[in-house]
């Protein structure tokens, strides 16, 4: 794996030969197909397969990675080895080069068909900050928090690929000082910088997966922005948890980085105290030294360290299946907001502005408490490779737009309080 | 629609000519196809279409109703009118009769591919009982409860058809008197008797659906048993709501009753006080006079009245899309436990045994607090038709089995406290 590719990979590209993330792309007027990012190009796997250069059982001439993800680890490893060989052995150059398409010439599509979407809450710094904000007189962590990776189901149907416009959600909310709830556009729209993993190989009902089964079932990692309307979320969440405050949109990065590409990024996670129950134990270190970078309108506003997460991905997988719920190909599991111990490492505006009580001042002098229409939020991430280089998880970006529509009856009754109450 | 069918419909069958619910069935060794229940038979719509008797655009030679559900209300009404004509006009009898298959000869499959699954909490009696049980010193209803139909996302991948064995989930739980959580099979396994509806026609992101859009988007109603592990649910739910206490299994009835078949069941729902926000208002009465019947091991234990639900299905739909989340074909929305005002109308054991503090005594002398392995729980439901007859929503049934497997490391560490703590 230390061979040099013959494909040009600019310094700092992050799409070197040790990465090789999978995605789905389309050229104008053509059907989508599966590709791999390398340097400044996408390698067209369907084209390679059609030319007889790559084993393919209808995996790559497809609009999603799901077929290939379901094929299992042996197929994943074989494909990765073969693609590495094709991109490093100069003897293959003339055959392979026609299947390299410059990235600017393609549209990147949502790489996976999402089956179910589970969102965790696995950063102890995030959970403690939120607890301190909303339950200032209680222990900031609920009694279950150090015992299990707490999670909930999100909406699979609103998982969009990076770049999809994000419509500011309308909804019902009641601020602390208000007597009555009102209906209108969210006043506290936020992002959440997260890392997700996606299941490839399904499992059987009634058969929980231990943490050690992670590599056999999980295809890869990607970036997630779990857009959140804090005002809607706060008012609706008792007692069944978040619903419409989250379900309007979740954005994911277009590239899925194989689990094997992150082998060199594995680090010892934070110690867990008290010790976890046996079904959550694993011997291998499964912290991941992925550094996120959050950019608002071009300015870096946070660098959350994924290595600081309290609960690991294999523990999340084991917990999500402990009740016998089977995995399906395309199940997406996101980490929850990644926040580190430092104020500059916080992965959402809720924490960065302490629920809007402290302005976030950008280098151009503008300030934000929550997201405004027209704002663009981008999350990038990188991780170390075995050769000391960096690989990238790509980016997930989205721009906020006002809602294109709202139900007619609401215009009269719902708008008034908003105009009055909104700064 | 008052014509008599030539197909024999036994008295009390509930599958008369005013019902005509859709399902998916298979004969041994054959591919699944779409059918309609009538009398004691299933009408093979794929067969009718192949014989040129029914318009079909690949809707019926299918393993799910989703294609037909996506076709929209005009197609639904046309199919319903044509099927009614075929079953009532004696001139068609000789052509149609070969496509009637006795129900005992077919296997009924899950009728829909579930996109997202949303579960509401719309019975005021259920919510008040649960609130009183767990927050005895507070207002039993959370402040948001009368303002919106509270809901959460469940797991779409574990929605099973009636008859699928239900494995008792394992999980983490800590009872009030326990200092430490333990891992083992749920000790408080429950059912929840619910009525659900399924979306046919999708909607666009950013475009909320008003209550009046219900008929254009919703295909039909079915019965739902949202199996619940109360011990797991209670321990995990803070602050993100139910997750593993629900996600192991949800059972649905095999027949989807068209919205139009329930026209005569519409009644005025309970008054809503305070008045709801404009986006939740509708002029038409959308309560539904559906009576559920819950049977445990052959004994009726409750008759929950769906007409007593505080929030109506069109309000649920409007609320679930108010933030701009689009509908997908196959989105399943369940009502939450249906409980009436009377103790005999409670739709789950949590309420029937007041969280296990009162024994439920069955007519054969056996008692239950929660479900035991081997127990069979069946929910049936009926509603009035225009001619004063009854139509049935069929039934959803499931039998509890011990978990076939648990992760190996748990056997040593996790079992001990269970043996000790379990009565």
Interface residues (C-beta under 8 A of the other chain):
Chain A: X115 X116 X118 X121 X142 X143 X144 X147 X148 X150 X151 X152 X153 X154 X155 X156 X157 X158 X167 X169 X170 X171 X172 X174 X181 X182 X183 X205 X206 X207 X208 X209 X210 X229 X232 X235 X236 X237 X238 X239 X240 X241 X242 X243 X244 X245 X247 X248 X249 X277 X278 X279 X281 X318 X319 X320 X322 X323 X324 X325 X326 X327 X328 X331 X403 X404 X405 X406 X407 X408 X409 X410 X412 X413 X414
Chain B: X115 X116 X118 X121 X142 X143 X144 X147 X148 X150 X151 X152 X153 X154 X155 X156 X157 X158 X167 X169 X170 X171 X172 X174 X181 X182 X183 X205 X206 X207 X208 X209 X210 X229 X232 X235 X236 X237 X238 X239 X240 X241 X242 X243 X244 X245 X247 X248 X249 X277 X278 X279 X281 X318 X319 X320 X322 X323 X324 X325 X326 X328 X331 X403 X404 X405 X406 X407 X408 X409 X410 X412 X413 X414
